[in-house]
Amino acid sequence: MGFKKFLAKRAITMFGVLMATLLVTIALVGANMDSISKQSVTLEIRQQVTNNKSLLSSFKTTDQMDSYIENQIQQQIKSLGLDQPWYSPQRIGLSMYKILTLDFGHAKFLTSDSGSSDVKDIILEKLPRTILLFTTATAIVSVLGIFLGAVAASKVHSRIDKITSGFAIISSSFPVWWIGVLMIFVFAFLYPIFPARATPDISVTDPGYGGSLLYHMALPLITLVLIGFGSWAYLVRNFLVGVLQEDFIMAKRAAGIDEKRILYSHALKNAAPPIVTVLALSLSGSLGGAIITEAVFDWPGMGRLYYEAISVLDLPVIIGATYVLTAFFLASVFVADVLYGYFDPRVRRE
Amino acid sequence: MSFSARGIWHEFSHNKTGMAGIVMLATLFLMSIIAFVTIPVENFKTWNDPASWLLYPKSAQPAWVNYFQSEKIPEHLILQPQRSSQQLESVFVLTDSFAVNYQYDGFPSDFIYRYTAKYTGSPLLQLSVTRPDGIELRLVSTSLPIANAETTYTSMIFSTQNVIVKNLASDKHRYSFPFDVLSSEKIIFSKLGENKILKGSYVFRVHLYDVSGKPALEKSNLVLGGKVYGIMGTDELRRDLSVGLLWGTPLALFIGITVSIGSVTLGLLYGVYAGFKGKATDEALMRFNDIIYAMPALPLLIILAVTVGNSIFLMVGFLVIFGWVGIAKVSRSMAMQIKTLQYVEASKLMGQKDHKIIFKHILPQLLPYAFASIAISVPAAITTEAGISFLGLGDPTFPTWGQILHDASSYSAAARGMWWWILPPGILIAITGLAFVFMGQAMDVIINPRLRR
């Protein structure tokens, strides 16, 4: 199988996953969405009729008014396509098409900071913040992790190796969000160095906004790094220990090549494919974890948006955010595949 | 690749981390048993019912903080009565006495006497206290509502009631300081010379006099309000945290073990079947596996919890749905190796049925791997459930550690420094996870001798 064919196959699978996730989401929220939309239609029309004095006075009995309202509601429901259940092929097809073209509709309750209720605007406002926080965290974590892992692998069974492994196992047993709560306790209550809420308290247009955002980002960032780099170092160490036992490393050693050079250029390069895969997966995995982490720190990104949307059942936002999160998740899985092929030519020729 | 149960145990018992894991797990099981024995399920079900926690203090620290302090913070005491009854001619007297050795460096914040009396007629209730210096103070003297038939009557006497201060005024001459503005507990527990706490043993007595029959007190508790309580303290809603934490243990173990056994069994069967069948079956099954594998689990879990339901059993099911995929992948490739072994091919040639080959020849080979994966996948299940509960989407009838943390964060316990509300649940989650990680690692070393270096 050629590499191109391999990639094409992966791409098709990814697209299938995206569609399947969306279908599942729509299937899960569809029934609720229908009843909520119908309720809001009913409410809207009742409001219109009661506000319209001349129309109100033209009714002789309340029965007449009720039947008129009922009629209007039915018409409105039909024009919106709500008379058919959410699982009818047209409606699913239509919603899938709309989502694919990034038309998520309008949010029911939530708005963006600038006041727009267009789901696309809301997501475009929140997404960069999540990317800022989690990409920065992942970058720091991976650099720290690779370095520490390499040091640990070069001195197997040394004290630093044991500390790294122990720290990795213990730190990965604690939930990230709990460490977050703890960090707030220590650094916002005991020693008030950082703010407890990560949302900057000045407006977006203020020139100091960027700095304030970074200052508020410090606590979540420290938490993510603290909890993340241990398991990273552990993974890198394990991959490297395997590579360092290979014959070609022995040959390099016999040839008298500097130990540091063997470690950082030869061994690390050979351990790169699995490391890159894990990197990409952890980046996308942290996007899922963002929901809880952002809720803890009140960081105004995608995760908190998702959480808020779920707590008020704002379905267009839920669907839009699920779509974006899934798309990012899949994109990073895909990038991991490509990189794997780049680092490990065997995959291309497989 | 052959293992005997005894051989595995022999190696396992020589592995320090593995044994540490077993000891931790045994402790957790012991905690579960203690929870079952000491706190009946019905009591635990009232966790979210504020009425059942009325006698408890609000946001009290654990009582043991006093060991680290020179100034002893008053402990919240819920006293049980010492009962005696006697008959003086035609009058029946029921006496409940509450003795307390008060050695704290502060006044109790208040006191409450709660009782449920069963009587006919109109009995008289008297509350008095004998101080360490022998002075007896009359606090309350009240008659219960008249009843012709036998009735049960529940009421409370609060330290803030005006009648107590009025009754204390008759002893005004004993005190050398004016106490018009002081609340009653600051007078009762005060030295005579100055308004400072008088340490020593106090005895509160409740007398119930009745002429028309023998009265009975079904419930009778005296509460001295304080700022520390119990082993784990209480939360903002007055709940005793030790109850919630203790009951969280069997719940966490149940969730973790059921989810991991469920997903490993499912993944193992799925993967082995795909690997053994091969060809189109394998291709179709693995593409489906890919789809589930690439789905973002947490967002979907949250949507499922919101729309389908959040009962603890449903949650276990949801976690299994996303838990089996990785195991299926690995066991498929292992099954593909095993099926090429000669003894498997031989039994195939002899016309053995597929399911017999799978269950007799392939699955037993995968069992050690299965046990290791069960142990390794427990922590993820527990933390995921805790995460969902932390977002407030857990089963409210069975509060888990995650939900205790959810309550803590919704009352912003971290920013208010209520460490006793935040630390224990998280540490327990981590200990439970670690117990299984340690065991899984020990298993892993046994199955993969390459790791032994």
Interface residues (C-beta under 8 A of the other chain):
Chain A: T13 M14 G16 V17 A20 T21 V24 T25 L28 V29 N32 V156 I169 I170 S173 F174 P175 W177 W178 I179 V181 L182 I184 F185 A188 F189 L190 A196 V241 G242 Q245 S284 L287 G288 G289 I291 I292 A295 V296 Y306 Y307 I310 S311 L313 I318 A321 T322 L325 T326 F329 L330 V333
Chain B: R287 D290 I291 A294 M295 P296 A297 L298 P299 L300 I302 I303 L304 V306 T307 V308 P379 T383 A386 G387 F390 L391 G392 L393 L405 A408 S409 S412 A414 A415 R416 G417 W419 I422 L423 P425 G426 I429 A430 I431 G433 L434 V437 Q441 R450 R453
